[in-house]
Amino acid sequence: DAKTTQPNSMESNEEEPVHLPCNHSTISGTDYIHWYRQLPSQGPEYVIHGLTSNVNNRMASLAIAEDRKSSTLILHRATLRDAAVYYCILRDPYNNNDMRFGAGTRLTVKP
Amino acid sequence: SAVISQKPSRDICQRGTSLTIQCQVDSQVTMMFWYRQQPGQSLTLIATANQGSEATYESGFVIDKFPISRPNLTFSTLTVSNMSPEDSSIYLCSVDLTGSGQPQHFGDGTRLSIL
């Protein structure tokens, strides 16, 4: 299975943008890049996903490198409610279609 | 989107006993997944449960310890058998609405403590 590498933790100030990096150098051509986050005492929550092109939704933006070996989740204005563990996951819908969670990045947002 | 309900939300059990966790979805889904999250750790996939077939277990998880039922397209159960303190974890179910790489949706988990 293709694996992802993320920093263990990051800090941000409230109202500032946050860029959460993810390396996935062994990504295959059919792997989608998914981002989830887990708030305390909750199950993981879907944030965004993409294949090749950059993606935007109401929660975040996903910037995917041209070679697809890395990606960045962008929170445009961090709030205290964005404090969570963020997981970058590769998912292949043509091969098992399951999701393997890495350690993720624990984001702390300071007021 | 999907609403996923897990029962119980938490429990404290005696070692050697078994507990069955229920996962109910508000829409029909083909694929359901069970995960374990040990204290302070990330999620680990236990098994994939498709309706009409045997569950597929990941390495390190066996049916005798974690039997799974999937009687219909909206419901699944996971049993944690012959529990020991090492089984103290959060157990989560998730569903895949379309089975085509689209997002999974998770319940809030069952927090299990074994004394």
Chai-1 contact restraints between the chains, C-beta under 6 A:
chainA,res_idxA,chainB,res_idxB,connection_type,confidence,min_distance_angstrom,max_distance_angstrom,comment,restraint_id
A,Y32,B,G101,contact,1.0,0.0,6.0,A-B,restraint_1
A,Q42,B,D108,contact,1.0,0.0,6.0,A-B,restraint_2
A,G43,B,L92,contact,1.0,0.0,6.0,A-B,restraint_3
A,G43,B,F106,contact,1.0,0.0,6.0,A-B,restraint_4
A,G43,B,G107,contact,1.0,0.0,6.0,A-B,restraint_5
A,G43,B,D108,contact,1.0,0.0,6.0,A-B,restraint_6
A,G43,B,G109,contact,1.0,0.0,6.0,A-B,restraint_7
A,P44,B,F106,contact,1.0,0.0,6.0,A-B,restraint_8
A,Y46,B,P103,contact,1.0,0.0,6.0,A-B,restraint_9
A,R91,B,G101,contact,1.0,0.0,6.0,A-B,restraint_10
A,P93,B,S100,contact,1.0,0.0,6.0,A-B,restraint_11
A,P93,B,G101,contact,1.0,0.0,6.0,A-B,restraint_12
A,D98,B,L45,contact,1.0,0.0,6.0,A-B,restraint_13
A,D98,B,T48,contact,1.0,0.0,6.0,A-B,restraint_14
A,F101,B,S42,contact,1.0,0.0,6.0,A-B,restraint_15
A,F101,B,L43,contact,1.0,0.0,6.0,A-B,restraint_16
A,A103,B,S42,contact,1.0,0.0,6.0,A-B,restraint_17
A,G104,B,S42,contact,1.0,0.0,6.0,A-B,restraint_18
